[in-house]
Every structure is written in C-alpha cells, then in structure tokens.
Amino acid sequence: MPLRVLFTTIAASFLVLVLAGLLLMQQARNSIVETKRNASITEASGIHTFMANQLRLPESRSIAVYEQLNSLAEQAQEQSGQYKVIIEGPAGAILSGGITWESVPESLQSRVNGSDDMFATPTEVLFADPTLPPEPGWAVGTNLVDSSGERFPVYYIFPMTNEVATLKSLQRAVISTGLALLGALTAIAYLVTVQVVRPVRKASQTAQRLAAGNLEERMRVRGTDDIASLAVSMNDMAEDLAERIRELESLSLVQRRFVGDVSHELRTPMTTIRMGADVLYEARDEFEPQSRRTVELMSTQIDRFDSLLADLLEISRFDAGAAVLSLDEVDLVSLVESEVEAQHSFAQKQGIELRIHHDGPATAQMDSRRIRRILRNLLTNAIEHGEGRPIEVTVASDAHAVAVAVRDRGVGFQASESGLVFGRFWRADPSRNRVVGGTGLGLAIALEDARLHKGWLTAWGRPGRGAQFRLTIPRDPGHPLISSPLPVIPTDVESRRRT
C-alpha cells in the first residue's frame, strides 16, 4: 500500500507539475514576446522619426542619396545596439550589424512596399557569420521619404537575445522548482501514508493473532479519530469473539462429555441385554418360526447398537483429543491381505470378487489396530455399494509414503459429495437400504484415524461409475506428506480420459 500511494503521488504530482510548468512557460513566453514587440515598435518609431527628419534637412540635399542612407543606418546603429537596420536603397540594400537580407520576411516586404504605415512581424535573425546561430526576433518595417518624395523601405531588426536568455533561466528555475516540489510532495505523501498505514497494519496483525487463537490480543486506543474508532471496534469484536468461542467451547465440552458419558453408561445395561439376547439366540430353534425370527432380528439390532456405542465412544475420544497411536513397523500389504480374507465370506454373499494388487512389502510406522479399522470400513463400504462387481484393492509405496486404494464400480456418488462422504451419519442416498447395517460413523472414524497418522484419506466417485477411496500415510509420522504413491483418480478412468 505505501508503494502504491507513493507511486500514485509521484505520477500525479509529476503530471500536475509538468502541466503547470508548461502553462507558466507559455504565459511567460507570450508576455515576454508581446512586451518585446511593443518595445520594438516604440523604439522603431522613435528612430524612424529621427532618420526621416535627418533625410529632409536642407544640407542633406547636396549629399548623394546612398551616402545619406548609409550614414543614417550607421547613426541609428550607434544610438542603440539593441537592433539592426536594413535600408533598401537605390543601389542595393544597406545592412548593419552583420545580418543578412534574409532576416526580413517576404510577407513584411510586400506589406511595406504597398503602404506608408509601420508593420511588425516575428522573424528569424540570420547573421553573415556562419558560426553565429540564428536568433528569434522582431522585424519592424516602414518607408523613408526624402525631400524629393522618393520612398526607401527601411527595416528595423530587433533580436531577442536577452529575452531568450531570460526564458532559458526561467525554464531552469521552473524545472528545479518542480523537482524540489516533487521531492517534497513525495516526502509528504510518505509521511501521510505511514501515519495511515501503520495503524491499519497493526489492525491487520491484531486480526491475524486473533485468528491464530490469541484471543487476549487488543489494539491500543489513542485519540478520538477514525483510527481510534477502528481500534475500539476491533477490541469490541475481539471481546465478542472471545466470549462466543468460550461459550462454544463450553457447549462443545458439555456435548462431548454427554456423548461419552451416555455411551459409557449404556455399556452396562447393554451388556445385560446382550447376555439375555445371547441366551434367547442360542435357544431360537426351540421357538416357533415367528418368535425365532424376532429373536434373530433382536440379536442383529443389538449387535448394531453395540457397534454404535463403540463408535460413539471412539468419536468422543477424537473430539476430546484423547486418541493416541501405538506405532510399530508394520507391512501394509499383510494388513490388507488379512482384512480382505476377513471380508471374503461377506463379499461372496454379495457376489463380489476381491482382487489385491501390490508390488511387494510396503512397511511404515503405523497403529495396526487403527489401520485395520480403516481398511475394514473401506472394504465393507465398497462391498455394500459395489453392485456385485469386482473390487480392486491396490497397495503401493515410495521412499516417503505407503498407500492403499479401494476401487469399486458400483453406484458411486457426485463429485461435489467427495468431501461429504466422511461426514458423521451422512448417506448419499438415504432411501437406499443398508446391507451391512453400519452405524454411519465408519468413514468419519476412518478419516480421524488417518489424520492421527498424519496421513490423507481421499475419495473419488462418479454416479454409475463407482468410487475409489485412497489412504496414504507417511513411512515416518515425523515427516509430512508431499505426495502419494497412488493417484486420486482411478487409473482406468484416467486412461479412458486421455484416449
């Protein structure tokens, strides 16, 4: 912001100063030129009257006309060195001061030849000496009339040597003054910008600290200006934010404690219910068909309720930050093969073939219990939504990470739902009946387990084209993940897209 303000100030000031300088120079030039014109006409009128009177004197009749004119030109030149005289005599032009005949504009010559009035026009004074540069000036022309009535055009040339020097000095003064003003305006803009930006920058830093969790951060209030009002507003906002966060933390703590306490307290009656249900389930063959079916349904739902209580307890541990890892050097391929074997009978019931692909051992530091739970959730989810089609389980590794991808070709889900699938109790199609009868917390727990390993759990899916879930964990939890050995998008989809 300071750089933008300084740049804008310098550019705008430079433009204004240039325009002001041009206007000042234009007005000064016009004034000097007009003053020189009036002075030239006045001085030319005086010398012309003198020359005309000298030409009419009786004693001048005995002198040759050319000699008289030449003498008048010399006398006029001697009276003042500010102008030059050119007289168009009968035998040729009489020139004074080393100027050339081309110093008289042709337009002035034509006007003088046809009138007895005095005319003035700007001209360029040219010198006979080629080393002298041309100068701007004024040419004043009229006619001399002798005692016999003969007319002789005469031109008074007034070089603007002093005026040009004055304009150059004024131009240098304008440029130096403009540069000084530009530097002063830049310094003023910088000081003003610093005074404005510094409080805004402090407000930004305070907001960043508040966003980072330092809710005790406050701005210092000085004066009663707009910056002080901003500081008061920021402090009030920080107070309200801290109060709301404390309320939410208290509410969240109560909620987590409630979920954990309820889940824990339900374990005891649930154990008793399960014991009774197990007795009834063992004796189900002695019941009538309708009662036997009721006992079987009750046993199934009790199993589901028991799983729900276990998941709720696990979620409460994640929310409370009490979940910890028990790390060992484990081969991910062995865990995948073990879990695939455990899910083999369930997959056969659904008519689904489980296929494993790997390139050898993929060892890493991991909590095998939690990784098994992630694999179990991913496999059961794929079997439930696989629509009887084969499921591909791929394991890969590189120097920094190991990964496993579970690819099904079932119902899939919308691309916009790839982040929602890990939500608690979220279902892509609520009307669809569950085959496994899960609790709705499996993928949410799997995501938390992956994060606990400093890993990634991502999902890809398209309606009717299936889904792929990819788990990536670092070989060493102390080194953050940079990439995964397996792509997010299934290789068959990516290859089809390229072709």
C-alpha positions in Angstrom: 0.0 0.0 0.0 2.7 2.6 0.8 4.4 1.8 -2.5 1.2 2.2 -4.4 0.4 5.5 -2.7 3.9 6.8 -3.3 3.9 5.8 -6.9 0.4 7.3 -7.5 1.5 10.5 -5.7 4.7 10.8 -7.7 3.0 10.2 -11.0 0.1 12.6 -10.3 2.4 15.3 -8.9 4.7 14.9 -11.9 1.8 15.3 -14.3 0.5 18.3 -12.5 3.9 20.0 -12.2 4.6 19.4 -15.9 1.3 20.9 -16.9 1.8 23.8 -14.5 5.3 24.3 -15.8 4.2 24.3 -19.4 1.4 26.7 -18.7 3.7 29.0 -16.8 6.3 28.9 -19.6 3.7 29.5 -22.2 2.3 32.6 -20.3 5.8 33.9 -19.7 6.8 33.4 -23.3 3.7 35.1 -24.6 4.2 38.0 -22.2 7.9 38.5 -23.0 7.3 38.3 -26.7 4.4 40.8 -26.6 6.5 43.2 -24.4 9.4 42.9 -26.9 7.0 43.6 -29.8 5.6 46.7 -28.2 9.1 47.9 -27.2 10.4 47.2 -30.7 7.6 49.2 -32.3 8.1 52.1 -29.9 11.8 52.2 -30.4 11.5 51.8 -34.2 9.0 54.7 -34.3 11.5 56.9 -32.5 14.5 56.1 -34.6 12.4 56.3 -37.8 11.3 59.8 -36.9 14.9 60.8 -36.4 16.0 59.3 -39.7 13.2 60.9 -41.6 14.0 64.3 -40.1 17.7 63.9 -41.0 16.8 62.9 -44.5 14.7 66.2 -45.0 17.3 68.6 -43.8 18.3 71.2 -46.4 22.1 70.5 -46.1 21.3 66.8 -46.9 20.3 67.7 -50.4 23.9 68.1 -51.6 24.8 64.6 -50.4 24.2 61.6 -52.5 21.2 59.5 -51.5 23.2 56.3 -51.0 25.6 58.1 -48.7 22.8 59.7 -46.8 21.1 56.4 -46.2 24.3 54.7 -45.3 25.1 57.4 -42.8 21.6 57.2 -41.3 22.0 53.4 -40.9 25.3 53.9 -39.1 23.8 56.7 -36.8 20.9 54.5 -35.9 23.1 51.6 -35.1 25.3 53.8 -32.9 22.4 55.2 -30.9 21.4 51.7 -29.7 22.9 48.3 -30.0 19.6 46.6 -29.5 18.5 46.5 -33.1 19.9 46.3 -36.7 18.9 48.4 -39.6 18.3 47.3 -43.2 17.6 50.0 -45.8 16.6 49.2 -49.4 18.5 51.9 -51.3 18.6 52.8 -55.0 21.9 50.9 -55.5 21.2 47.9 -53.2 20.5 47.0 -49.6 22.3 48.7 -46.8 22.9 46.3 -43.9 24.2 47.0 -40.4 25.2 44.7 -37.5 26.4 41.8 -39.7 22.9 40.5 -40.5 21.7 39.2 -43.9 18.8 40.4 -46.1 17.0 37.0 -45.5 16.3 38.3 -41.9 13.4 40.3 -43.4 10.3 38.1 -44.1 8.9 38.3 -47.6 5.4 39.0 -46.1 6.7 42.1 -44.4 8.4 43.3 -47.6 5.2 43.1 -49.6 3.2 44.9 -46.9 5.8 47.7 -46.6 6.0 48.2 -50.4 2.3 49.0 -50.6 1.8 51.3 -47.6 3.4 54.1 -45.6 2.3 52.5 -42.3 4.6 50.7 -39.9 4.3 46.9 -39.6 5.8 44.4 -37.2 6.2 40.7 -37.6 8.2 37.9 -35.9 11.3 36.8 -37.8 14.5 34.7 -37.5 17.6 36.9 -37.5 20.3 35.4 -39.7 23.9 36.5 -39.5 26.5 36.8 -42.2 29.0 34.9 -39.9 28.1 31.2 -40.3 29.4 30.5 -36.8 26.6 32.6 -35.2 23.4 30.6 -34.8 20.1 32.2 -35.9 18.0 34.0 -33.2 14.3 34.8 -32.9 13.4 38.4 -33.1 11.0 41.1 -34.4 11.2 42.9 -37.8 9.6 46.3 -38.0 9.2 47.8 -41.5 8.1 51.1 -43.0 9.2 53.7 -45.6 11.7 56.6 -45.5 10.7 59.6 -47.7 13.3 62.2 -48.7 12.7 65.8 -49.6 12.1 64.9 -53.2 9.3 62.4 -52.2 11.3 59.3 -53.1 10.5 56.3 -50.9 13.1 53.9 -49.4 11.9 50.8 -47.5 13.6 50.5 -44.1 13.5 47.5 -41.7 14.5 47.5 -38.0 15.5 44.1 -36.8 15.3 43.5 -33.0 17.0 40.2 -31.9 15.6 38.7 -28.8 18.9 37.6 -27.3 18.2 38.9 -23.8 14.6 37.6 -23.9 15.8 34.1 -24.9 18.3 34.0 -22.1 15.6 35.1 -19.7 13.3 32.4 -20.9 16.0 29.8 -20.5 16.8 31.0 -17.0 13.1 30.8 -16.2 12.9 27.3 -17.6 15.7 26.1 -15.5 14.1 27.7 -12.4 10.8 26.1 -13.2 12.4 22.6 -13.6 14.5 22.9 -10.5 11.5 24.2 -8.5 9.3 21.4 -9.9 11.8 18.7 -8.9 12.0 20.2 -5.5 8.3 20.3 -5.2 8.1 16.7 -6.5 10.5 15.5 -3.8 8.7 17.5 -1.1 5.3 16.0 -2.2 6.8 12.5 -2.2 8.1 13.0 1.3 4.7 14.4 2.5 2.9 11.5 0.8 5.2 9.0 2.5 4.7 10.6 5.9 0.9 10.7 5.5 0.9 7.1 4.2 2.9 5.9 7.2 0.6 7.6 9.6 -2.4 5.9 7.9 -0.9 2.6 7.1 0.8 1.9 10.4 -2.5 1.7 12.4 -4.1 -0.3 9.6 -1.1 -2.7 9.6 -1.4 -3.0 13.4 -5.1 -3.8 13.0 -4.2 -6.5 10.4 -1.6 -8.0 12.7 -4.1 -8.0 15.6 -6.7 -9.7 13.4 -4.2 -12.4 12.4 -3.3 -13.0 16.0 -7.0 -13.3 16.9 -7.4 -15.7 14.0 -4.5 -17.7 15.3 -6.2 -18.1 18.7 -4.7 -15.4 20.7 -8.0 -14.0 22.0 -6.3 -11.7 24.5 -4.8 -9.6 21.8 -6.1 -5.9 21.8 -5.3 -2.7 19.9 -4.1 0.4 21.7 -6.7 3.2 21.5 -5.2 6.7 21.1 -7.2 9.9 20.5 -10.7 10.1 19.0 -10.1 10.0 15.3 -11.2 7.3 12.8 -8.2 5.1 13.6 -9.2 5.2 17.3 -12.7 4.2 16.3 -11.3 1.3 14.3 -9.2 0.2 17.4 -12.3 0.4 19.6 -14.3 -1.6 17.0 -11.6 -4.2 16.8 -11.3 -4.6 20.5 -15.1 -4.9 20.9 -15.1 -7.5 18.1 -12.3 -9.4 19.9 -14.3 -9.3 23.2 -17.4 -10.7 21.5 -15.4 -13.3 19.6 -13.7 -14.5 22.7 -17.0 -14.7 24.6 -18.6 -16.6 21.7 -15.7 -19.0 21.5 -15.7 -19.6 25.2 -19.5 -20.4 25.0 -18.9 -22.7 22.1 -16.0 -24.4 23.8 -18.1 -24.9 26.9 -21.0 -26.2 24.9 -18.7 -28.5 22.9 -17.2 -29.8 26.1 -20.6 -30.5 27.6 -21.7 -32.2 24.4 -18.6 -34.4 24.2 -18.9 -35.2 27.8 -22.5 -36.0 27.4 -21.9 -38.3 24.4 -19.0 -40.0 26.2 -20.9 -40.4 29.5 -24.1 -41.7 27.8 -22.1 -44.1 25.7 -20.2 -45.3 28.7 -23.3 -45.6 30.9 -25.2 -47.5 28.2 -22.4 -50.2 28.1 -23.6 -51.8 31.4 -27.3 -52.3 30.6 -26.2 -53.1 27.0 -24.1 -56.0 28.4 -27.0 -57.3 30.4 -29.3 -57.1 27.3 -26.8 -58.8 25.2 -26.4 -61.7 27.7 -30.2 -62.2 27.7 -30.3 -61.9 23.9 -27.5 -64.4 23.5 -29.4 -66.9 25.7 -32.5 -66.4 23.6 -30.5 -66.6 20.4 -28.9 -69.9 21.4 -32.4 -71.4 22.1 -34.0 -69.9 18.9 -34.5 -73.4 17.4 -37.0 -74.3 20.2 -39.2 -71.3 19.3 -42.0 -71.0 16.8 -40.9 -69.6 13.4 -42.3 -66.1 14.2 -40.6 -65.9 17.6 -37.4 -67.3 16.2 -37.3 -64.6 13.5 -37.9 -61.9 16.2 -35.0 -63.3 18.3 -32.7 -63.2 15.3 -33.7 -59.6 14.4 -33.2 -58.6 18.0 -29.8 -60.1 18.1 -28.8 -58.3 14.9 -30.0 -54.9 16.1 -28.3 -55.4 19.5 -25.0 -56.1 17.6 -25.6 -52.9 15.6 -26.4 -50.9 18.7 -23.2 -52.2 20.4 -21.2 -51.1 17.4 -22.8 -47.7 17.5 -21.9 -47.3 21.2 -18.3 -48.3 20.4 -18.1 -45.8 17.5 -19.6 -43.1 19.7 -17.0 -43.7 22.4 -14.3 -43.6 19.7 -15.6 -40.3 18.3 -15.8 -38.8 21.8 -12.1 -39.7 22.2 -11.2 -37.9 19.0 -13.2 -34.9 20.0 -11.6 -34.8 23.3 -8.1 -35.2 21.8 -7.5 -38.3 23.9 -6.8 -40.6 20.9 -3.2 -41.8 20.8 -1.2 -44.0 18.5 0.6 -47.2 19.3 3.2 -47.3 16.5 5.0 -50.3 15.2 6.9 -51.1 12.0 4.1 -52.9 10.0 3.7 -54.2 6.5 0.6 -52.6 4.9 0.4 -55.5 2.4 0.0 -58.0 5.2 -2.8 -56.0 6.9 -4.6 -55.6 3.6 -4.4 -59.4 2.8 -5.7 -60.1 6.3 -8.6 -57.8 6.1 -9.5 -58.9 2.6 -9.5 -62.5 3.9 -11.8 -61.5 6.8 -14.3 -59.9 4.4 -14.1 -62.7 1.9 -17.3 -64.5 3.1 -19.3 -61.3 3.2 -18.1 -60.4 -0.4 -19.1 -63.9 -1.6 -22.6 -63.4 -0.2 -22.9 -60.3 -2.3 -21.4 -62.0 -5.4 -18.3 -59.7 -5.4 -14.8 -60.7 -6.1 -12.0 -59.0 -4.1 -8.7 -58.5 -6.0 -5.4 -57.5 -4.5 -2.6 -55.8 -6.4 0.8 -54.9 -4.9 4.5 -54.8 -5.8 5.9 -56.2 -2.6 6.1 -55.2 1.0 5.1 -51.7 2.0 6.3 -51.1 5.6 5.7 -48.0 7.6 5.3 -46.8 11.2 1.6 -47.3 12.0 -1.0 -48.3 14.5 -2.1 -51.6 13.1 -5.4 -51.6 15.0 -6.5 -48.3 13.6 -5.3 -49.1 10.1 -7.2 -52.4 10.2 -10.3 -50.4 11.2 -9.8 -48.0 8.2 -9.4 -51.0 5.8 -12.5 -52.7 7.3 -14.6 -49.6 6.8 -13.4 -49.0 3.3 -13.9 -52.7 2.3 -17.4 -53.0 3.8 -18.4 -49.7 2.3 -17.2 -50.9 -1.2 -18.9 -54.3 -0.9 -22.2 -52.6 0.2 -22.2 -50.2 -2.7 -20.3 -52.4 -5.3 -23.5 -53.7 -7.1 -21.9 -57.2 -7.4 -19.0 -56.0 -9.5 -15.3 -56.8 -8.7 -13.4 -54.7 -6.2 -9.8 -53.8 -6.8 -7.5 -53.2 -3.7 -4.2 -51.7 -4.7 -1.2 -51.2 -2.4 1.9 -49.1 -3.4 4.8 -47.4 -1.7 7.6 -45.0 -2.4 10.5 -43.6 -0.4 8.3 -41.4 1.8 4.8 -42.9 2.0 2.6 -46.1 1.6 -0.9 -46.1 0.2 -3.8 -48.4 -0.4 -6.8 -47.7 -2.7 -10.1 -49.5 -2.7 -11.9 -49.2 -6.0 -15.4 -50.4 -6.6 -17.6 -50.0 -9.7 -21.0 -49.6 -8.0 -23.4 -46.8 -7.6 -20.7 -44.1 -6.9 -21.6 -40.5 -5.9 -21.5 -37.0 -7.2 -18.1 -35.3 -7.5 -19.4 -32.5 -5.2 -20.0 -35.1 -2.5 -16.4 -36.3 -2.2 -15.9 -34.3 1.0 -19.3 -35.1 2.4 -18.8 -38.9 2.5 -16.7 -38.5 5.6 -19.4 -36.7 7.5 -21.0 -38.2 10.5 -24.2 -40.1 9.7 -24.1 -38.9 6.1 -25.6 -41.0 3.4 -25.5 -40.3 -0.3 -28.9 -42.0 -0.8 -31.0 -42.1 2.4 -33.7 -44.2 0.7 -31.2 -47.0 -0.1 -31.3 -49.9 2.3 -28.0 -50.8 4.0 -26.8 -54.3 3.5 -24.3 -54.3 6.4 -26.4 -52.0 8.6 -23.5 -49.8 9.7 -23.6 -47.0 12.2 -22.9 -44.1 9.8 -19.7 -43.2 11.7 -17.3 -45.6 9.9 -15.8 -43.2 7.4 -15.7 -40.4 9.9 -13.7 -42.5 12.3 -11.5 -43.7 9.4 -10.7 -40.1 8.5 -9.8 -39.3 12.1 -7.6 -42.4 12.2 -5.8 -41.2 9.0 -5.3 -37.7 10.4 -3.9 -39.2 13.6 -1.3 -40.9 11.4 -0.6 -37.5 9.7 -2.0 -39.1 6.6 -4.6 -38.5 3.9 -7.9 -40.2 3.2 -9.5 -39.0 0.0 -12.5 -40.1 -2.0 -13.3 -40.0 -5.7 -16.7 -41.0 -7.2 -19.0 -40.6 -10.1 -22.6 -41.7 -10.4 -22.8 -45.1 -12.0 -19.0 -45.4 -12.4 -18.2 -46.4 -8.9 -15.8 -44.9 -6.3 -12.3 -45.1 -5.1 -11.0 -44.4 -1.5 -7.3 -43.8 -1.1 -5.4 -44.0 2.2 -1.9 -42.5 2.3 0.3 -42.5 5.4 3.9 -41.4 5.8 6.6 -44.0 6.4 7.7 -41.8 9.3 5.0 -39.7 11.1 7.6 -37.1 11.7 7.9 -36.3 8.0 4.9 -34.5 6.4 3.3 -36.0 3.3 4.2 -34.3 0.0 2.7 -36.8 -2.5 1.0 -40.2 -2.6 2.2 -43.3 -4.4 -1.3 -43.8 -5.8 -3.4 -41.3 -7.8 -6.7 -39.9 -6.5 -8.5 -40.7 -9.8 -8.6 -44.4 -10.7 -6.1 -45.4 -13.4 -8.8 -46.9 -15.6 -10.8 -43.6 -15.6 -7.6 -41.5 -16.2 -6.5 -43.7 -19.1 -10.0 -43.5 -20.7 -10.0 -39.8 -20.3 -6.6 -39.4 -22.1 -7.7 -41.6 -25.0 
